[in-house]
Amino acid sequence: MKHFFSIIGGMGTIATESYVRLLNHQVKITRDQDYLNYILVNDAEVPDRTAYIKDHRAPSFFPALKADILGQAMLKPDFMVLPCNTAHYFYDDLSALSSIPLLHMMRIAVHRFKELYPRERKIGLIATEGSIYDRLYEQEITAAGCEVVFGGPDIQQMVTSLIYTHIKEQGVVDGPLYHRILQKMHDDYGCNVVLLGCTELSLAQEKSPDHPYQVIDPQAILAEVTIKLALAIRHGANPQQVIAPYLYQKS
């Protein structure tokens, strides 16, 4: 392949499948050759991200991702994507491993929130306990001048059940549960916009979008940006020039 990008996935596999499905279905095609060129690394054996972030005695997920990044860098993709929010805990270390640009899903999502809702001064955040604990989204949102609203223990229990019990363990999306979470974030915690800080939640949004609540879906936004970059490069744009605007620096 002359131009392609690499997807470092498998965290979890069903969520990665959702991201790839967005890529394939949102590209306008009239023939097989219109689809995007990419290599998918579905590394399902990457240790649990939340377990390590909450307790460093658990196996670190950095060595596995380091091996994946270095392996793909040898193939010289135009850029790489990491469709797992919690894995961005090691973003700075991973992006420093090679000169291949690694898109930062969290920063891209927060910038899109500011573009879409310039008058909103706060945003609800639902995510894995690891993503909440590592404060990465909180830091990005705060740096953008907005307030982060977390749900209470009741919300986190529902989110954890949706992500782990239903999606990761059973491979199914509990749409009514997802909708109840959004409703409580809106009604009980005053959140007009809710950010889905886990790709399993993005899967829930893909499968159960029939609700009246406003959400920021980082996975869907990452897919949109991925398509835009890949097509621009395919049509002759300089890869460094088209990718540069999306390499937001740490605030």
NUNULUM-843894 format. One record per residue (C-alpha): y, x, z; residue number from 0; residue in one letter. Coordinates in nm, 2 decimals, decimal comma. Layout:
N
<r><c2>Y</c2><c1>X</c1><c3>Z</c3><i>NUM</i><aa>a</aa></r>
...
This chain:
251
<r><c2>0,00</c2><c1>0,00</c1><c3>0,00</c3><i>0</i><aa>m</aa></r>
<r><c2>0,34</c2><c1>0,13</c1><c3>-0,09</c3><i>1</i><aa>k</aa></r>
<r><c2>0,54</c2><c1>-0,06</c1><c3>0,18</c3><i>2</i><aa>h</aa></r>
<r><c2>0,39</c2><c1>-0,22</c1><c3>0,48</c3><i>3</i><aa>f</aa></r>
<r><c2>0,44</c2><c1>-0,27</c1><c3>0,86</c3><i>4</i><aa>f</aa></r>
<r><c2>0,20</c2><c1>-0,24</c1><c3>1,15</c3><i>5</i><aa>s</aa></r>
<r><c2>0,13</c2><c1>-0,50</c1><c3>1,41</c3><i>6</i><aa>i</aa></r>
<r><c2>0,01</c2><c1>-0,37</c1><c3>1,75</c3><i>7</i><aa>i</aa></r>
<r><c2>-0,17</c2><c1>-0,68</c1><c3>1,88</c3><i>8</i><aa>g</aa></r>
<r><c2>-0,46</c2><c1>-0,81</c1><c3>2,08</c3><i>9</i><aa>g</aa></r>
<r><c2>-0,26</c2><c1>-0,90</c1><c3>2,39</c3><i>10</i><aa>m</aa></r>
<r><c2>-0,40</c2><c1>-1,16</c1><c3>2,37</c3><i>11</i><aa>g</aa></r>
<r><c2>-0,59</c2><c1>-1,21</c1><c3>2,05</c3><i>12</i><aa>t</aa></r>
<r><c2>-0,51</c2><c1>-1,58</c1><c3>2,01</c3><i>13</i><aa>i</aa></r>
<r><c2>-0,14</c2><c1>-1,51</c1><c3>2,06</c3><i>14</i><aa>a</aa></r>
<r><c2>-0,15</c2><c1>-1,24</c1><c3>1,80</c3><i>15</i><aa>t</aa></r>
<r><c2>-0,33</c2><c1>-1,48</c1><c3>1,57</c3><i>16</i><aa>e</aa></r>
<r><c2>-0,04</c2><c1>-1,72</c1><c3>1,62</c3><i>17</i><aa>s</aa></r>
<r><c2>0,21</c2><c1>-1,45</c1><c3>1,52</c3><i>18</i><aa>y</aa></r>
<r><c2>0,02</c2><c1>-1,36</c1><c3>1,21</c3><i>19</i><aa>v</aa></r>
<r><c2>-0,02</c2><c1>-1,72</c1><c3>1,12</c3><i>20</i><aa>r</aa></r>
<r><c2>0,36</c2><c1>-1,76</c1><c3>1,14</c3><i>21</i><aa>l</aa></r>
<r><c2>0,40</c2><c1>-1,46</c1><c3>0,90</c3><i>22</i><aa>l</aa></r>
<r><c2>0,15</c2><c1>-1,60</c1><c3>0,65</c3><i>23</i><aa>n</aa></r>
<r><c2>0,28</c2><c1>-1,96</c1><c3>0,65</c3><i>24</i><aa>h</aa></r>
<r><c2>0,65</c2><c1>-1,89</c1><c3>0,65</c3><i>25</i><aa>q</aa></r>
<r><c2>0,65</c2><c1>-1,66</c1><c3>0,35</c3><i>26</i><aa>v</aa></r>
<r><c2>0,72</c2><c1>-1,85</c1><c3>0,03</c3><i>27</i><aa>k</aa></r>
<r><c2>0,43</c2><c1>-1,79</c1><c3>-0,21</c3><i>28</i><aa>i</aa></r>
<r><c2>0,32</c2><c1>-1,88</c1><c3>-0,56</c3><i>29</i><aa>t</aa></r>
<r><c2>0,04</c2><c1>-1,63</c1><c3>-0,58</c3><i>30</i><aa>r</aa></r>
<r><c2>-0,16</c2><c1>-1,40</c1><c3>-0,35</c3><i>31</i><aa>d</aa></r>
<r><c2>0,06</c2><c1>-1,11</c1><c3>-0,42</c3><i>32</i><aa>q</aa></r>
<r><c2>0,36</c2><c1>-1,28</c1><c3>-0,26</c3><i>33</i><aa>d</aa></r>
<r><c2>0,21</c2><c1>-1,24</c1><c3>0,09</c3><i>34</i><aa>y</aa></r>
<r><c2>0,34</c2><c1>-0,95</c1><c3>0,31</c3><i>35</i><aa>l</aa></r>
<r><c2>0,17</c2><c1>-0,61</c1><c3>0,34</c3><i>36</i><aa>n</aa></r>
<r><c2>0,07</c2><c1>-0,53</c1><c3>0,69</c3><i>37</i><aa>y</aa></r>
<r><c2>-0,20</c2><c1>-0,36</c1><c3>0,90</c3><i>38</i><aa>i</aa></r>
<r><c2>-0,31</c2><c1>-0,55</c1><c3>1,21</c3><i>39</i><aa>l</aa></r>
<r><c2>-0,44</c2><c1>-0,36</c1><c3>1,51</c3><i>40</i><aa>v</aa></r>
<r><c2>-0,60</c2><c1>-0,62</c1><c3>1,73</c3><i>41</i><aa>n</aa></r>
<r><c2>-0,67</c2><c1>-0,40</c1><c3>2,03</c3><i>42</i><aa>d</aa></r>
<r><c2>-0,84</c2><c1>-0,66</c1><c3>2,26</c3><i>43</i><aa>a</aa></r>
<r><c2>-0,94</c2><c1>-0,39</c1><c3>2,51</c3><i>44</i><aa>e</aa></r>
<r><c2>-0,58</c2><c1>-0,31</c1><c3>2,62</c3><i>45</i><aa>v</aa></r>
<r><c2>-0,59</c2><c1>-0,35</c1><c3>3,00</c3><i>46</i><aa>p</aa></r>
<r><c2>-0,42</c2><c1>-0,64</c1><c3>3,16</c3><i>47</i><aa>d</aa></r>
<r><c2>-0,04</c2><c1>-0,59</c1><c3>3,16</c3><i>48</i><aa>r</aa></r>
<r><c2>0,05</c2><c1>-0,81</c1><c3>3,45</c3><i>49</i><aa>t</aa></r>
<r><c2>-0,22</c2><c1>-0,65</c1><c3>3,67</c3><i>50</i><aa>a</aa></r>
<r><c2>-0,08</c2><c1>-0,30</c1><c3>3,62</c3><i>51</i><aa>y</aa></r>
<r><c2>0,28</c2><c1>-0,40</c1><c3>3,65</c3><i>52</i><aa>i</aa></r>
<r><c2>0,22</c2><c1>-0,57</c1><c3>3,98</c3><i>53</i><aa>k</aa></r>
<r><c2>-0,01</c2><c1>-0,30</c1><c3>4,11</c3><i>54</i><aa>d</aa></r>
<r><c2>-0,02</c2><c1>0,05</c1><c3>3,96</c3><i>55</i><aa>h</aa></r>
<r><c2>-0,36</c2><c1>0,11</c1><c3>4,11</c3><i>56</i><aa>r</aa></r>
<r><c2>-0,49</c2><c1>-0,11</c1><c3>3,83</c3><i>57</i><aa>a</aa></r>
<r><c2>-0,57</c2><c1>0,05</c1><c3>3,49</c3><i>58</i><aa>p</aa></r>
<r><c2>-0,25</c2><c1>0,14</c1><c3>3,30</c3><i>59</i><aa>s</aa></r>
<r><c2>-0,22</c2><c1>-0,02</c1><c3>2,95</c3><i>60</i><aa>f</aa></r>
<r><c2>0,00</c2><c1>0,27</c1><c3>2,83</c3><i>61</i><aa>f</aa></r>
<r><c2>-0,28</c2><c1>0,51</c1><c3>2,71</c3><i>62</i><aa>p</aa></r>
<r><c2>-0,43</c2><c1>0,24</c1><c3>2,48</c3><i>63</i><aa>a</aa></r>
<r><c2>-0,10</c2><c1>0,14</c1><c3>2,33</c3><i>64</i><aa>l</aa></r>
<r><c2>-0,01</c2><c1>0,51</c1><c3>2,29</c3><i>65</i><aa>k</aa></r>
<r><c2>-0,33</c2><c1>0,57</c1><c3>2,09</c3><i>66</i><aa>a</aa></r>
<r><c2>-0,25</c2><c1>0,26</c1><c3>1,87</c3><i>67</i><aa>d</aa></r>
<r><c2>0,11</c2><c1>0,37</c1><c3>1,80</c3><i>68</i><aa>i</aa></r>
<r><c2>0,01</c2><c1>0,73</c1><c3>1,72</c3><i>69</i><aa>l</aa></r>
<r><c2>-0,27</c2><c1>0,61</c1><c3>1,50</c3><i>70</i><aa>g</aa></r>
<r><c2>-0,05</c2><c1>0,38</c1><c3>1,30</c3><i>71</i><aa>q</aa></r>
<r><c2>0,23</c2><c1>0,64</c1><c3>1,28</c3><i>72</i><aa>a</aa></r>
<r><c2>0,00</c2><c1>0,86</c1><c3>1,09</c3><i>73</i><aa>m</aa></r>
<r><c2>-0,02</c2><c1>0,59</c1><c3>0,82</c3><i>74</i><aa>l</aa></r>
<r><c2>0,36</c2><c1>0,59</c1><c3>0,79</c3><i>75</i><aa>k</aa></r>
<r><c2>0,45</c2><c1>0,21</c1><c3>0,80</c3><i>76</i><aa>p</aa></r>
<r><c2>0,81</c2><c1>0,11</c1><c3>0,75</c3><i>77</i><aa>d</aa></r>
<r><c2>0,82</c2><c1>-0,02</c1><c3>1,10</c3><i>78</i><aa>f</aa></r>
<r><c2>0,60</c2><c1>-0,15</c1><c3>1,38</c3><i>79</i><aa>m</aa></r>
<r><c2>0,60</c2><c1>-0,47</c1><c3>1,59</c3><i>80</i><aa>v</aa></r>
<r><c2>0,46</c2><c1>-0,53</c1><c3>1,93</c3><i>81</i><aa>l</aa></r>
<r><c2>0,41</c2><c1>-0,91</c1><c3>1,97</c3><i>82</i><aa>p</aa></r>
<r><c2>0,35</c2><c1>-0,91</c1><c3>2,34</c3><i>83</i><aa>c</aa></r>
<r><c2>0,65</c2><c1>-0,95</c1><c3>2,58</c3><i>84</i><aa>n</aa></r>
<r><c2>0,49</c2><c1>-0,79</c1><c3>2,88</c3><i>85</i><aa>t</aa></r>
<r><c2>0,38</c2><c1>-0,48</c1><c3>2,69</c3><i>86</i><aa>a</aa></r>
<r><c2>0,75</c2><c1>-0,40</c1><c3>2,64</c3><i>87</i><aa>h</aa></r>
<r><c2>0,73</c2><c1>-0,26</c1><c3>2,99</c3><i>88</i><aa>y</aa></r>
<r><c2>0,65</c2><c1>0,07</c1><c3>2,82</c3><i>89</i><aa>f</aa></r>
<r><c2>0,88</c2><c1>0,02</c1><c3>2,52</c3><i>90</i><aa>y</aa></r>
<r><c2>1,10</c2><c1>0,33</c1><c3>2,57</c3><i>91</i><aa>d</aa></r>
<r><c2>0,79</c2><c1>0,55</c1><c3>2,61</c3><i>92</i><aa>d</aa></r>
<r><c2>0,61</c2><c1>0,40</c1><c3>2,31</c3><i>93</i><aa>l</aa></r>
<r><c2>0,92</c2><c1>0,41</c1><c3>2,08</c3><i>94</i><aa>s</aa></r>
<r><c2>0,96</c2><c1>0,78</c1><c3>2,16</c3><i>95</i><aa>a</aa></r>
<r><c2>0,61</c2><c1>0,87</c1><c3>2,03</c3><i>96</i><aa>l</aa></r>
<r><c2>0,71</c2><c1>0,87</c1><c3>1,67</c3><i>97</i><aa>s</aa></r>
<r><c2>1,00</c2><c1>0,83</c1><c3>1,43</c3><i>98</i><aa>s</aa></r>
<r><c2>0,87</c2><c1>0,50</c1><c3>1,30</c3><i>99</i><aa>i</aa></r>
<r><c2>1,10</c2><c1>0,21</c1><c3>1,42</c3><i>100</i><aa>p</aa></r>
<r><c2>0,94</c2><c1>-0,02</c1><c3>1,68</c3><i>101</i><aa>l</aa></r>
<r><c2>1,12</c2><c1>-0,35</c1><c3>1,70</c3><i>102</i><aa>l</aa></r>
<r><c2>1,21</c2><c1>-0,47</c1><c3>2,05</c3><i>103</i><aa>h</aa></r>
<r><c2>1,11</c2><c1>-0,84</c1><c3>2,06</c3><i>104</i><aa>m</aa></r>
<r><c2>1,30</c2><c1>-0,91</c1><c3>2,39</c3><i>105</i><aa>m</aa></r>
<r><c2>1,63</c2><c1>-0,77</c1><c3>2,27</c3><i>106</i><aa>r</aa></r>
<r><c2>1,60</c2><c1>-0,95</c1><c3>1,93</c3><i>107</i><aa>i</aa></r>
<r><c2>1,53</c2><c1>-1,28</c1><c3>2,11</c3><i>108</i><aa>a</aa></r>
<r><c2>1,83</c2><c1>-1,24</c1><c3>2,36</c3><i>109</i><aa>v</aa></r>
<r><c2>2,07</c2><c1>-1,16</c1><c3>2,07</c3><i>110</i><aa>h</aa></r>
<r><c2>1,94</c2><c1>-1,47</c1><c3>1,89</c3><i>111</i><aa>r</aa></r>
<r><c2>2,00</c2><c1>-1,68</c1><c3>2,20</c3><i>112</i><aa>f</aa></r>
<r><c2>2,36</c2><c1>-1,56</c1><c3>2,21</c3><i>113</i><aa>k</aa></r>
<r><c2>2,41</c2><c1>-1,65</c1><c3>1,84</c3><i>114</i><aa>e</aa></r>
<r><c2>2,26</c2><c1>-1,99</c1><c3>1,87</c3><i>115</i><aa>l</aa></r>
<r><c2>2,41</c2><c1>-2,10</c1><c3>2,20</c3><i>116</i><aa>y</aa></r>
<r><c2>2,73</c2><c1>-1,91</c1><c3>2,24</c3><i>117</i><aa>p</aa></r>
<r><c2>2,86</c2><c1>-2,15</c1><c3>2,51</c3><i>118</i><aa>r</aa></r>
<r><c2>2,55</c2><c1>-2,15</c1><c3>2,72</c3><i>119</i><aa>e</aa></r>
<r><c2>2,60</c2><c1>-1,92</c1><c3>3,03</c3><i>120</i><aa>r</aa></r>
<r><c2>2,25</c2><c1>-1,95</c1><c3>3,17</c3><i>121</i><aa>k</aa></r>
<r><c2>1,90</c2><c1>-1,97</c1><c3>3,03</c3><i>122</i><aa>i</aa></r>
<r><c2>1,57</c2><c1>-2,06</c1><c3>3,19</c3><i>123</i><aa>g</aa></r>
<r><c2>1,29</c2><c1>-1,81</c1><c3>3,18</c3><i>124</i><aa>l</aa></r>
<r><c2>0,92</c2><c1>-1,88</c1><c3>3,20</c3><i>125</i><aa>i</aa></r>
<r><c2>0,67</c2><c1>-1,60</c1><c3>3,16</c3><i>126</i><aa>a</aa></r>
<r><c2>0,38</c2><c1>-1,42</c1><c3>3,31</c3><i>127</i><aa>t</aa></r>
<r><c2>0,42</c2><c1>-1,30</c1><c3>3,67</c3><i>128</i><aa>e</aa></r>
<r><c2>0,42</c2><c1>-0,95</c1><c3>3,52</c3><i>129</i><aa>g</aa></r>
<r><c2>0,72</c2><c1>-1,02</c1><c3>3,30</c3><i>130</i><aa>s</aa></r>
<r><c2>0,91</c2><c1>-1,18</c1><c3>3,59</c3><i>131</i><aa>i</aa></r>
<r><c2>0,82</c2><c1>-0,90</c1><c3>3,82</c3><i>132</i><aa>y</aa></r>
<r><c2>0,92</c2><c1>-0,62</c1><c3>3,58</c3><i>133</i><aa>d</aa></r>
<r><c2>1,27</c2><c1>-0,79</c1><c3>3,53</c3><i>134</i><aa>r</aa></r>
<r><c2>1,29</c2><c1>-0,67</c1><c3>3,17</c3><i>135</i><aa>l</aa></r>
<r><c2>1,40</c2><c1>-1,01</c1><c3>3,03</c3><i>136</i><aa>y</aa></r>
<r><c2>1,63</c2><c1>-1,06</c1><c3>3,33</c3><i>137</i><aa>e</aa></r>
<r><c2>1,80</c2><c1>-0,73</c1><c3>3,27</c3><i>138</i><aa>q</aa></r>
<r><c2>1,85</c2><c1>-0,80</c1><c3>2,90</c3><i>139</i><aa>e</aa></r>
<r><c2>1,98</c2><c1>-1,15</c1><c3>2,96</c3><i>140</i><aa>i</aa></r>
<r><c2>2,22</c2><c1>-1,03</c1><c3>3,24</c3><i>141</i><aa>t</aa></r>
<r><c2>2,34</c2><c1>-0,75</c1><c3>3,02</c3><i>142</i><aa>a</aa></r>
<r><c2>2,43</c2><c1>-1,02</c1><c3>2,76</c3><i>143</i><aa>a</aa></r>
<r><c2>2,66</c2><c1>-1,18</c1><c3>3,02</c3><i>144</i><aa>g</aa></r>
<r><c2>2,43</c2><c1>-1,47</c1><c3>3,10</c3><i>145</i><aa>c</aa></r>
<r><c2>2,26</c2><c1>-1,60</c1><c3>3,41</c3><i>146</i><aa>e</aa></r>
<r><c2>1,88</c2><c1>-1,62</c1><c3>3,44</c3><i>147</i><aa>v</aa></r>
<r><c2>1,72</c2><c1>-1,92</c1><c3>3,60</c3><i>148</i><aa>v</aa></r>
<r><c2>1,37</c2><c1>-1,90</c1><c3>3,73</c3><i>149</i><aa>f</aa></r>
<r><c2>1,16</c2><c1>-2,19</c1><c3>3,83</c3><i>150</i><aa>g</aa></r>
<r><c2>1,02</c2><c1>-2,21</c1><c3>4,18</c3><i>151</i><aa>g</aa></r>
<r><c2>0,66</c2><c1>-2,14</c1><c3>4,28</c3><i>152</i><aa>p</aa></r>
<r><c2>0,56</c2><c1>-2,48</c1><c3>4,14</c3><i>153</i><aa>d</aa></r>
<r><c2>0,68</c2><c1>-2,38</c1><c3>3,79</c3><i>154</i><aa>i</aa></r>
<r><c2>0,51</c2><c1>-2,03</c1><c3>3,81</c3><i>155</i><aa>q</aa></r>
<r><c2>0,18</c2><c1>-2,19</c1><c3>3,91</c3><i>156</i><aa>q</aa></r>
<r><c2>0,19</c2><c1>-2,43</c1><c3>3,61</c3><i>157</i><aa>m</aa></r>
<r><c2>0,29</c2><c1>-2,14</c1><c3>3,37</c3><i>158</i><aa>v</aa></r>
<r><c2>0,01</c2><c1>-1,92</c1><c3>3,50</c3><i>159</i><aa>t</aa></r>
<r><c2>-0,24</c2><c1>-2,20</c1><c3>3,46</c3><i>160</i><aa>s</aa></r>
<r><c2>-0,13</c2><c1>-2,27</c1><c3>3,11</c3><i>161</i><aa>l</aa></r>
<r><c2>-0,14</c2><c1>-1,90</c1><c3>3,01</c3><i>162</i><aa>i</aa></r>
<r><c2>-0,45</c2><c1>-1,78</c1><c3>3,18</c3><i>163</i><aa>y</aa></r>
<r><c2>-0,67</c2><c1>-2,08</c1><c3>3,26</c3><i>164</i><aa>t</aa></r>
<r><c2>-0,61</c2><c1>-2,28</c1><c3>2,94</c3><i>165</i><aa>h</aa></r>
<r><c2>-0,52</c2><c1>-2,03</c1><c3>2,67</c3><i>166</i><aa>i</aa></r>
<r><c2>-0,67</c2><c1>-1,69</c1><c3>2,76</c3><i>167</i><aa>k</aa></r>
<r><c2>-0,99</c2><c1>-1,82</c1><c3>2,93</c3><i>168</i><aa>e</aa></r>
<r><c2>-1,05</c2><c1>-2,14</c1><c3>2,74</c3><i>169</i><aa>q</aa></r>
<r><c2>-0,87</c2><c1>-2,08</c1><c3>2,41</c3><i>170</i><aa>g</aa></r>
<r><c2>-0,69</c2><c1>-2,41</c1><c3>2,41</c3><i>171</i><aa>v</aa></r>
<r><c2>-0,33</c2><c1>-2,52</c1><c3>2,46</c3><i>172</i><aa>v</aa></r>
<r><c2>-0,26</c2><c1>-2,79</c1><c3>2,72</c3><i>173</i><aa>d</aa></r>
<r><c2>0,03</c2><c1>-2,96</c1><c3>2,54</c3><i>174</i><aa>g</aa></r>
<r><c2>0,11</c2><c1>-3,21</c1><c3>2,82</c3><i>175</i><aa>p</aa></r>
<r><c2>0,12</c2><c1>-2,93</c1><c3>3,07</c3><i>176</i><aa>l</aa></r>
<r><c2>0,36</c2><c1>-2,72</c1><c3>2,85</c3><i>177</i><aa>y</aa></r>
<r><c2>0,58</c2><c1>-3,02</c1><c3>2,81</c3><i>178</i><aa>h</aa></r>
<r><c2>0,59</c2><c1>-3,08</c1><c3>3,19</c3><i>179</i><aa>r</aa></r>
<r><c2>0,70</c2><c1>-2,73</c1><c3>3,25</c3><i>180</i><aa>i</aa></r>
<r><c2>0,99</c2><c1>-2,76</c1><c3>3,00</c3><i>181</i><aa>l</aa></r>
<r><c2>1,08</c2><c1>-3,10</c1><c3>3,16</c3><i>182</i><aa>q</aa></r>
<r><c2>1,09</c2><c1>-2,96</c1><c3>3,51</c3><i>183</i><aa>k</aa></r>
<r><c2>1,29</c2><c1>-2,66</c1><c3>3,40</c3><i>184</i><aa>m</aa></r>
<r><c2>1,54</c2><c1>-2,90</c1><c3>3,24</c3><i>185</i><aa>h</aa></r>
<r><c2>1,55</c2><c1>-3,17</c1><c3>3,50</c3><i>186</i><aa>d</aa></r>
<r><c2>1,49</c2><c1>-2,99</c1><c3>3,82</c3><i>187</i><aa>d</aa></r>
<r><c2>1,65</c2><c1>-2,65</c1><c3>3,75</c3><i>188</i><aa>y</aa></r>
<r><c2>1,93</c2><c1>-2,75</c1><c3>3,51</c3><i>189</i><aa>g</aa></r>
<r><c2>1,82</c2><c1>-2,54</c1><c3>3,21</c3><i>190</i><aa>c</aa></r>
<r><c2>1,95</c2><c1>-2,66</c1><c3>2,88</c3><i>191</i><aa>n</aa></r>
<r><c2>1,76</c2><c1>-2,37</c1><c3>2,70</c3><i>192</i><aa>v</aa></r>
<r><c2>1,44</c2><c1>-2,22</c1><c3>2,81</c3><i>193</i><aa>v</aa></r>
<r><c2>1,32</c2><c1>-1,88</c1><c3>2,69</c3><i>194</i><aa>l</aa></r>
<r><c2>0,94</c2><c1>-1,85</c1><c3>2,63</c3><i>195</i><aa>l</aa></r>
<r><c2>0,87</c2><c1>-1,50</c1><c3>2,78</c3><i>196</i><aa>g</aa></r>
<r><c2>0,51</c2><c1>-1,48</c1><c3>2,69</c3><i>197</i><aa>c</aa></r>
<r><c2>0,34</c2><c1>-1,50</c1><c3>2,35</c3><i>198</i><aa>t</aa></r>
<r><c2>0,08</c2><c1>-1,75</c1><c3>2,49</c3><i>199</i><aa>e</aa></r>
<r><c2>0,38</c2><c1>-1,97</c1><c3>2,56</c3><i>200</i><aa>l</aa></r>
<r><c2>0,49</c2><c1>-1,92</c1><c3>2,20</c3><i>201</i><aa>s</aa></r>
<r><c2>0,15</c2><c1>-2,03</c1><c3>2,10</c3><i>202</i><aa>l</aa></r>
<r><c2>0,20</c2><c1>-2,35</c1><c3>2,31</c3><i>203</i><aa>a</aa></r>
<r><c2>0,53</c2><c1>-2,41</c1><c3>2,13</c3><i>204</i><aa>q</aa></r>
<r><c2>0,36</c2><c1>-2,36</c1><c3>1,79</c3><i>205</i><aa>e</aa></r>
<r><c2>0,08</c2><c1>-2,61</c1><c3>1,88</c3><i>206</i><aa>k</aa></r>
<r><c2>0,28</c2><c1>-2,86</c1><c3>2,08</c3><i>207</i><aa>s</aa></r>
<r><c2>0,64</c2><c1>-2,86</c1><c3>1,94</c3><i>208</i><aa>p</aa></r>
<r><c2>0,69</c2><c1>-3,23</c1><c3>1,98</c3><i>209</i><aa>d</aa></r>
<r><c2>0,93</c2><c1>-3,23</c1><c3>2,28</c3><i>210</i><aa>h</aa></r>
<r><c2>1,31</c2><c1>-3,28</c1><c3>2,31</c3><i>211</i><aa>p</aa></r>
<r><c2>1,39</c2><c1>-2,95</c1><c3>2,48</c3><i>212</i><aa>y</aa></r>
<r><c2>1,56</c2><c1>-2,65</c1><c3>2,34</c3><i>213</i><aa>q</aa></r>
<r><c2>1,36</c2><c1>-2,33</c1><c3>2,36</c3><i>214</i><aa>v</aa></r>
<r><c2>1,41</c2><c1>-1,97</c1><c3>2,25</c3><i>215</i><aa>i</aa></r>
<r><c2>1,07</c2><c1>-1,85</c1><c3>2,11</c3><i>216</i><aa>d</aa></r>
<r><c2>1,07</c2><c1>-1,47</c1><c3>2,08</c3><i>217</i><aa>p</aa></r>
<r><c2>0,75</c2><c1>-1,46</c1><c3>1,88</c3><i>218</i><aa>q</aa></r>
<r><c2>0,88</c2><c1>-1,70</c1><c3>1,62</c3><i>219</i><aa>a</aa></r>
<r><c2>1,21</c2><c1>-1,51</c1><c3>1,61</c3><i>220</i><aa>i</aa></r>
<r><c2>1,02</c2><c1>-1,18</c1><c3>1,57</c3><i>221</i><aa>l</aa></r>
<r><c2>0,81</c2><c1>-1,33</c1><c3>1,29</c3><i>222</i><aa>a</aa></r>
<r><c2>1,13</c2><c1>-1,44</c1><c3>1,11</c3><i>223</i><aa>e</aa></r>
<r><c2>1,29</c2><c1>-1,10</c1><c3>1,15</c3><i>224</i><aa>v</aa></r>
<r><c2>0,97</c2><c1>-0,93</c1><c3>1,04</c3><i>225</i><aa>t</aa></r>
<r><c2>0,96</c2><c1>-1,14</c1><c3>0,72</c3><i>226</i><aa>i</aa></r>
<r><c2>1,32</c2><c1>-1,07</c1><c3>0,64</c3><i>227</i><aa>k</aa></r>
<r><c2>1,28</c2><c1>-0,69</c1><c3>0,68</c3><i>228</i><aa>l</aa></r>
<r><c2>0,95</c2><c1>-0,67</c1><c3>0,49</c3><i>229</i><aa>a</aa></r>
<r><c2>1,08</c2><c1>-0,87</c1><c3>0,19</c3><i>230</i><aa>l</aa></r>
<r><c2>1,41</c2><c1>-0,68</c1><c3>0,18</c3><i>231</i><aa>a</aa></r>
<r><c2>1,22</c2><c1>-0,35</c1><c3>0,17</c3><i>232</i><aa>i</aa></r>
<r><c2>0,98</c2><c1>-0,48</c1><c3>-0,09</c3><i>233</i><aa>r</aa></r>
<r><c2>1,28</c2><c1>-0,58</c1><c3>-0,31</c3><i>234</i><aa>h</aa></r>
<r><c2>1,42</c2><c1>-0,22</c1><c3>-0,30</c3><i>235</i><aa>g</aa></r>
<r><c2>1,64</c2><c1>-0,21</c1><c3>0,01</c3><i>236</i><aa>a</aa></r>
<r><c2>1,65</c2><c1>0,12</c1><c3>0,21</c3><i>237</i><aa>n</aa></r>
<r><c2>1,41</c2><c1>0,07</c1><c3>0,50</c3><i>238</i><aa>p</aa></r>
<r><c2>1,64</c2><c1>0,25</c1><c3>0,75</c3><i>239</i><aa>q</aa></r>
<r><c2>1,94</c2><c1>0,06</c1><c3>0,65</c3><i>240</i><aa>q</aa></r>
<r><c2>1,78</c2><c1>-0,29</c1><c3>0,68</c3><i>241</i><aa>v</aa></r>
<r><c2>1,60</c2><c1>-0,21</c1><c3>1,00</c3><i>242</i><aa>i</aa></r>
<r><c2>1,89</c2><c1>-0,04</c1><c3>1,18</c3><i>243</i><aa>a</aa></r>
<r><c2>2,08</c2><c1>-0,36</c1><c3>1,27</c3><i>244</i><aa>p</aa></r>
<r><c2>1,77</c2><c1>-0,49</c1><c3>1,46</c3><i>245</i><aa>y</aa></r>
<r><c2>1,72</c2><c1>-0,17</c1><c3>1,67</c3><i>246</i><aa>l</aa></r>
<r><c2>1,94</c2><c1>-0,29</c1><c3>1,96</c3><i>247</i><aa>y</aa></r>
<r><c2>2,00</c2><c1>-0,02</c1><c3>2,21</c3><i>248</i><aa>q</aa></r>
<r><c2>1,94</c2><c1>-0,07</c1><c3>2,58</c3><i>249</i><aa>k</aa></r>
<r><c2>2,24</c2><c1>-0,23</c1><c3>2,74</c3><i>250</i><aa>s</aa></r>
